[in-house]
Amino acid sequence: MSTSESKRVAAEKPRGFIDRLGDAAAAEQRVVAAVGAVYERWGFEQLETSAIEFTEALGKFLPDLDRPNEGVFSFQDDERWLSLRYDLTAPLARFAAEEWNGLAKPFRRWQTGPVWRNEKPGPGRFRQFTQCDADTVGSDNPAADAEMVAMASEALEAVGVPRDGYAFKINSRRILNGVLESIGAKDDRARLTVMRAIDKLDRVGIEGVAALLGKGRKDESGDFTPGADLDAAGVKTVVDFVTLETTSRASVIEGLERLLGASEEGRAGLKELRGIDAVLNGLKVSDAQARFDPSVVRGLEYYTGAVFEAELTMTVVEDGRPVRFGSVGGGGRYDDLIARFTGERVPATGFSIGVSRLVAAQARLGLGEAFAQTPPVIVLALDAARMGDYFAIASELRAAGIRAETYLGSSGMKAQLKYADKRNAPIAVIQGGNELEKGVVTLKDLRLGAKIAANLGEDREAYARMREQVQQEVPRGEVVAAVQRMLAAKL
């Protein structure tokens, strides 16, 4: 490899695996900090719950004959099944039930932490991932649902998503129940089959949904999925429902009024949406930010009323094709979940942001550069007897909000500079014997040096002439200000 090639590789070297893992973890921490700050501004208090729950406390995932079903990671202890939490909502329901008498009601909490899904991973889908939730327990006011949507909108913007880069889709399970009642789909199996068919709209299109509402659908591989077995009139009613014009929240309400007829349950759901719309309008949340969409059903069976999803509408071009990242969070009303513990119905609503998925979206869509972790400034340690001085410099930089570390190995300057290069450090701070005598330090701009080296190739004389641009001496007392100026400079 030629000298110019070596310099080019040094300037464009790939990130190390450990660096990428560290960046991902740090990115999650920054997202949680930003989202949590929004939740707390809205009056929510942070809560921690256990990562392990008795399996029956998870609600949907009850033990089979031998072990709980495959949706959760479980193990048996003293003849009881324990599971890693599937989400943060079921543990909240248990906590609220246990502490209900002592809580201020409505109880408003936010929480973050890892959850586990025993399912096949894929792009943006992981077996362990981080969620950041907010919930209001004890209020049946639709304003609580609207607050979730407005607050989550602010949270997405706080982590770098532009206002025109996301959209919330809102529906009510009660409206869907009213539609199902009107077509005679009353038993749980039929309702669940219809909801699953609607939930596949984005993947199979309206014709595929219609097939799943009827006799069934055969996919491209030849596999056949049995349908809900609705008659032609029932299929048309559901198709008309999920394809309502959604250009404005008001237009959806008008369309639903025509479809729901005399269904009492459907009318109750429509009242919910009107209440949500009124509060969103008061909070200046536009139709573009949050729209009513009858095709949203949400997967979990414990939802009882309003449901909502946050979708990134931005696209990224991969292999010449535009790709949308899709949902990064969702939630809804779950008025029956706490009753499993108390025997009394307690209204509740909440929203969950998939932090791991949002961080992945940030990376792929180029979002939230303000939250990208800055590599550390490296303070070289050239004299073992002066470690206190080197640590003092790093401490001053950190006190000014600059990420900094002191080299702790025993190598010489050349090896220390290589270390700084591997750490992607923007600046190396150097104070050898000569600098100490003059009361100065040398600041080496490693980013600028790599760029110049890549542009000049093997022309060493030209590189030597540019040396003054790459490094500069500054008085010891001005290190922090000089580093700040170098970090702020545009290459």
C-alpha positions in Angstrom: 0.0 0.0 0.0 1.4 3.4 -1.0 1.8 6.3 1.5 -1.1 8.2 -0.1 -3.3 5.1 0.2 -2.4 4.6 3.8 -3.3 8.2 4.5 -6.6 7.8 2.7 -7.5 4.7 4.7 -6.5 6.5 7.9 -8.9 9.3 7.0 -11.7 7.0 6.0 -11.2 4.0 8.3 -14.3 2.0 9.3 -15.7 2.3 12.8 -14.7 -0.6 15.2 -17.3 -3.0 16.4 -16.9 -1.9 20.1 -17.2 1.8 19.0 -20.4 1.1 17.2 -21.9 -0.8 20.2 -20.9 2.0 22.5 -22.4 4.6 20.1 -25.7 2.6 19.9 -25.9 2.4 23.7 -25.1 6.1 24.1 -27.6 7.0 21.4 -30.3 5.1 23.3 -29.4 7.0 26.5 -29.6 10.3 24.8 -33.0 9.5 23.2 -34.3 8.4 26.6 -33.0 11.5 28.3 -34.6 13.8 25.6 -37.9 11.9 25.7 -38.0 11.7 29.5 -37.4 15.4 29.7 -40.5 16.0 27.6 -42.6 13.6 29.7 -41.5 15.3 32.9 -42.4 18.7 31.5 -45.9 17.4 31.0 -46.1 16.4 34.6 -45.2 12.7 34.5 -43.1 11.1 37.2 -40.5 8.3 36.5 -41.1 4.8 37.8 -39.1 1.6 37.8 -40.6 -1.9 37.8 -39.0 -5.3 37.8 -37.8 -7.0 34.6 -39.2 -10.3 35.8 -42.9 -10.9 36.4 -45.1 -13.8 37.3 -46.3 -15.0 33.9 -50.0 -14.7 34.8 -49.4 -11.0 35.5 -48.5 -10.4 31.8 -52.2 -11.0 30.9 -52.2 -12.3 27.4 -49.4 -14.8 27.9 -50.7 -17.5 30.2 -49.0 -20.9 30.7 -49.7 -23.7 28.3 -49.6 -27.3 29.6 -45.8 -27.4 29.7 -44.6 -23.8 29.4 -46.0 -20.4 28.4 -46.4 -19.7 24.7 -43.6 -18.6 22.5 -44.2 -14.9 22.8 -42.3 -14.5 26.0 -39.0 -15.8 27.6 -40.1 -17.9 30.6 -38.8 -20.3 33.2 -40.3 -22.2 36.0 -39.4 -21.7 39.7 -41.1 -23.3 42.7 -43.9 -24.6 40.4 -44.7 -21.0 39.2 -43.9 -19.6 35.8 -41.8 -16.5 35.7 -41.2 -14.4 32.5 -39.1 -11.5 31.3 -41.5 -8.6 30.8 -43.0 -8.4 27.3 -43.7 -4.7 27.7 -43.8 -2.0 30.4 -47.6 -1.8 30.6 -48.5 -5.1 32.3 -45.9 -4.4 35.1 -47.4 -1.0 35.5 -50.9 -2.5 35.8 -49.7 -4.8 38.6 -47.9 -1.8 40.4 -51.0 0.4 40.1 -53.3 -2.3 41.5 -51.0 -2.9 44.5 -50.4 0.8 45.3 -53.8 2.1 44.2 -55.0 3.4 47.6 -51.9 5.5 48.1 -51.5 7.0 44.7 -52.6 10.4 43.6 -55.2 9.8 40.9 -55.0 10.0 38.0 -51.6 8.5 38.3 -49.2 9.7 35.6 -45.9 7.9 35.2 -43.2 7.4 32.6 -40.7 4.6 32.5 -37.9 3.3 30.3 -36.1 -0.1 30.3 -35.4 -3.2 28.3 -38.2 -5.6 27.2 -38.0 -9.0 25.6 -39.9 -10.7 22.8 -39.4 -14.4 22.0 -39.8 -14.1 18.3 -37.8 -14.0 15.1 -35.7 -10.9 14.8 -35.4 -8.8 11.6 -34.5 -5.4 10.4 -35.4 -3.0 13.2 -36.9 -5.8 15.2 -35.0 -7.3 18.1 -35.5 -9.9 20.8 -34.3 -7.4 23.4 -35.0 -3.7 23.0 -35.6 -0.6 24.9 -39.0 1.1 25.3 -39.9 4.5 26.8 -43.5 4.7 28.0 -45.9 7.2 29.4 -49.2 6.3 31.0 -52.1 7.9 32.7 -54.1 5.6 35.0 -57.4 6.6 36.5 -58.9 8.9 33.8 -61.5 8.0 31.2 -61.4 11.5 29.6 -60.5 11.4 25.9 -58.3 14.4 26.7 -55.9 11.9 28.3 -55.6 10.1 24.9 -55.1 13.4 23.1 -52.4 14.4 25.6 -50.5 11.2 24.8 -50.5 12.0 21.1 -49.5 15.6 21.6 -46.8 14.8 24.1 -45.4 12.0 22.0 -45.3 14.4 19.0 -43.1 16.8 21.1 -40.9 13.9 22.1 -40.2 12.8 18.5 -39.3 16.4 17.6 -37.0 16.5 20.7 -34.9 13.7 19.3 -34.5 15.3 15.8 -37.6 14.1 13.8 -38.9 17.1 11.8 -42.5 18.0 12.2 -43.2 16.9 8.6 -41.3 13.7 9.1 -43.9 11.8 11.2 -47.6 11.2 11.5 -49.8 9.7 14.2 -52.7 7.5 13.1 -55.6 7.3 15.6 -58.6 5.0 15.8 -60.9 3.6 18.4 -61.5 -0.1 19.0 -65.1 0.8 20.0 -65.7 2.1 16.5 -64.4 -1.1 15.1 -66.5 -3.1 17.5 -69.5 -1.1 16.3 -68.7 -2.0 12.6 -68.3 -5.6 13.5 -71.6 -5.6 15.4 -73.3 -4.2 12.3 -72.2 -7.1 10.1 -72.9 -9.8 12.7 -69.3 -10.6 13.6 -70.0 -11.1 17.3 -67.8 -14.0 18.5 -64.2 -13.4 19.6 -62.7 -15.6 16.9 -64.5 -13.7 14.1 -63.5 -10.3 15.6 -59.9 -11.3 16.0 -59.7 -12.6 12.4 -61.2 -9.4 11.0 -58.8 -7.3 13.1 -55.8 -9.3 11.9 -57.0 -8.9 8.3 -57.2 -5.1 8.7 -53.8 -5.0 10.4 -52.3 -6.5 7.2 -53.5 -3.6 4.9 -50.0 -2.1 4.4 -48.6 -5.5 3.5 -51.3 -7.1 1.3 -53.3 -4.1 0.0 -57.0 -3.7 0.0 -57.6 -6.7 -2.3 -55.7 -8.9 0.1 -57.6 -7.6 3.1 -60.9 -8.3 1.2 -59.8 -11.9 0.6 -58.9 -12.3 4.2 -62.3 -11.0 5.3 -63.9 -13.5 3.0 -62.9 -17.1 2.4 -59.2 -16.6 2.7 -56.1 -15.6 0.8 -53.3 -17.5 -1.0 -50.0 -15.7 -0.9 -47.2 -15.7 -3.6 -45.6 -18.8 -2.1 -48.9 -20.8 -2.4 -49.7 -20.8 1.4 -53.3 -20.3 2.2 -54.6 -18.2 5.1 -58.2 -18.9 6.1 -60.4 -15.8 6.2 -63.1 -14.4 8.5 -65.8 -15.9 6.2 -67.9 -12.7 6.0 -70.5 -12.4 3.3 -70.1 -9.9 0.4 -72.1 -7.2 2.3 -69.9 -7.6 5.4 -66.7 -7.5 3.4 -67.8 -4.3 1.7 -68.8 -2.7 5.0 -65.3 -3.4 6.5 -63.5 -2.3 3.3 -65.5 0.9 3.2 -64.6 1.5 6.8 -60.8 1.0 6.4 -60.7 3.1 3.2 -62.4 6.2 4.5 -61.0 9.5 3.3 -58.4 10.6 5.9 -57.4 14.0 4.6 -58.7 15.6 7.8 -59.9 14.4 11.2 -63.3 16.1 10.6 -63.8 14.2 7.3 -63.2 10.9 9.0 -65.8 11.7 11.7 -68.3 12.6 9.0 -67.6 9.3 7.2 -67.9 7.2 10.3 -71.2 8.8 11.2 -72.6 7.5 7.9 -71.2 4.0 8.4 -71.9 3.3 12.1 -75.7 3.6 11.9 -77.4 2.9 15.2 -74.5 1.0 16.9 -74.3 2.2 20.5 -70.7 0.9 20.8 -69.7 2.6 17.6 -71.3 5.9 18.7 -69.4 5.8 22.0 -66.2 5.4 20.0 -67.1 8.3 17.8 -67.6 10.4 20.9 -64.1 9.5 21.9 -62.7 10.7 18.6 -64.6 13.9 18.9 -63.1 14.5 22.3 -59.6 13.7 21.1 -60.0 16.0 18.1 -61.1 18.9 20.3 -58.1 18.7 22.5 -55.7 18.2 19.6 -57.1 21.3 18.0 -56.6 23.2 21.2 -53.0 22.0 21.4 -52.4 23.1 17.8 -51.7 19.5 16.6 -52.4 19.6 12.9 -54.2 17.0 10.7 -50.8 16.3 9.1 -49.3 15.5 12.5 -52.2 13.4 13.8 -55.0 11.9 11.7 -57.9 9.6 12.3 -57.3 6.3 10.4 -59.9 3.5 10.7 -57.3 0.9 9.5 -55.3 1.2 12.7 -56.2 -1.7 15.1 -53.0 -2.3 17.1 -52.0 -5.9 17.9 -52.4 -6.3 21.6 -55.8 -7.6 22.7 -56.0 -5.5 25.9 -56.8 -2.3 24.1 -60.4 -1.2 24.8 -60.8 2.2 23.2 -58.6 4.8 21.4 -55.5 3.3 19.7 -52.7 5.2 18.1 -49.4 4.6 16.2 -46.5 6.9 15.4 -45.1 6.4 11.9 -42.0 8.0 10.4 -43.1 9.3 6.9 -39.6 10.1 5.8 -37.9 7.8 3.2 -34.3 6.8 2.6 -33.0 5.5 -0.8 -31.5 2.0 -0.5 -30.3 0.1 -3.6 -32.0 2.7 -5.7 -35.4 2.3 -4.1 -37.1 4.5 -1.5 -37.7 2.8 1.8 -39.9 4.0 4.6 -39.0 3.0 8.2 -42.6 2.9 9.5 -43.8 2.7 13.1 -41.6 3.8 16.0 -44.2 3.7 18.7 -47.8 3.2 19.6 -50.3 2.8 22.4 -53.9 3.2 23.4 -56.6 2.9 26.0 -56.6 -0.3 28.2 -59.5 0.1 30.7 -59.7 -3.6 31.6 -56.0 -4.5 32.3 -55.8 -3.4 36.0 -59.2 -5.1 36.7 -57.4 -8.4 36.4 -55.7 -7.6 39.7 -58.4 -5.6 41.5 -61.7 -6.9 40.1 -62.7 -3.2 39.4 -62.4 -1.5 36.1 -59.8 1.3 36.1 -59.4 3.5 33.0 -55.9 3.9 31.6 -54.2 5.0 28.5 -50.5 5.1 27.4 -48.0 5.4 24.7 -44.7 3.6 24.1 -41.7 4.7 22.0 -39.5 1.9 20.7 -36.2 3.5 21.6 -34.0 0.9 19.8 -36.1 1.2 16.7 -36.0 5.0 16.8 -32.2 5.0 17.2 -32.0 2.6 14.1 -34.2 5.0 12.2 -32.0 8.0 13.2 -29.0 6.2 11.8 -30.7 5.2 8.5 -32.5 8.5 7.9 -29.8 10.8 9.2 -32.0 12.2 12.0 -30.9 13.8 15.2 -27.4 14.7 14.3 -27.5 17.0 17.4 -27.7 13.8 19.4 -24.7 12.1 17.7 -22.0 11.3 20.3 -18.9 13.4 19.9 -15.7 11.3 20.1 -13.5 12.3 23.0 -10.6 14.7 22.9 -7.5 12.8 23.9 -5.0 14.2 26.4 -1.7 12.5 25.7 0.4 11.4 28.7 4.1 11.8 27.8 5.5 11.8 31.4 4.3 9.2 33.9 5.3 11.6 36.8 2.9 14.3 35.5 -0.3 12.2 35.3 -2.0 14.7 37.7 -1.4 17.5 35.2 -2.8 15.6 32.3 -5.9 14.6 34.3 -6.4 18.3 35.3 -6.5 19.3 31.6 -9.1 16.6 30.8 -11.1 17.6 33.9 -11.2 21.2 32.8 -12.5 20.2 29.3 -15.2 18.0 30.8 -16.3 20.8 33.1 -16.9 22.9 30.0 -19.1 20.2 28.5 -16.4 18.7 26.2 -16.0 14.9 26.2 -12.4 14.2 27.1 -10.1 11.4 28.4 -6.5 11.0 29.5 -4.4 8.3 27.8 -3.7 5.5 30.3 -1.3 3.3 28.5 2.5 3.2 28.6 3.3 3.8 25.0 5.1 6.7 23.3 3.7 9.7 21.4 3.4 7.9 18.1 1.3 5.0 19.6 -0.8 7.5 21.6 -1.7 9.4 18.4 -2.6 6.1 16.8 -4.9 5.4 19.7 -6.5 8.8 19.3 -7.0 8.0 15.6 -8.7 4.7 16.4 -11.0 6.5 18.9 -11.9 9.0 16.1 -10.7 11.8 18.4 -11.1 15.2 16.9 -8.2 16.7 18.8 -5.1 15.5 20.7 -3.8 17.7 23.6 0.0 17.5 23.9 2.2 18.8 26.6 5.7 17.5 26.6 8.8 18.9 28.2 9.2 21.7 25.7 5.6 22.8 26.0 5.9 22.7 29.8 8.9 25.0 29.9 7.0 27.6 27.7 3.8 27.2 29.7 1.8 26.1 26.6 0.1 23.1 25.2 0.0 21.8 21.6 -3.4 21.1 20.1 -3.4 18.8 17.1 -6.5 18.9 14.9 -6.8 15.3 13.9 -9.8 15.7 11.7 -8.2 18.5 9.7 -4.9 16.5 9.5 -6.6 13.5 8.1 -8.4 15.6 5.5 -5.2 17.3 4.4 -3.3 14.0 4.3 -6.0 12.5 2.1 -6.0 15.5 -0.3 -2.2 16.0 -0.6 -1.3 12.3 -1.0 2.5 11.7 -1.0 3.5 15.4 -1.2 5.3 15.6 2.2 6.7 19.1 1.6 3.2 20.4 1.0 1.9 18.6 4.1 4.8 20.2 6.1 3.8 23.6 4.9 0.2 23.0 6.1 1.4 21.9 9.5 0.6 25.2 11.2 -3.1 24.7 10.2 -3.1 21.2 11.8 -1.6 22.1 15.2 -1.2 25.2 17.2 0.4 26.2 20.5 -1.8 27.9 23.0 -1.2 29.2 26.6 -2.0 26.5 29.2 -4.7 28.7 30.7 -6.5 29.0 27.3 -6.8 25.3 26.5 -10.5 25.0 26.9 -11.4 28.1 24.8 -9.0 26.9 22.0 -10.4 23.4 22.0 -14.0 24.9 21.8 -13.0 27.0 18.8 -11.4 24.0 17.0 -14.5 21.8 17.6 -16.7 24.5 16.3 -14.7 25.0 13.1 -16.2 23.6 9.9 -14.0 21.4 7.8 
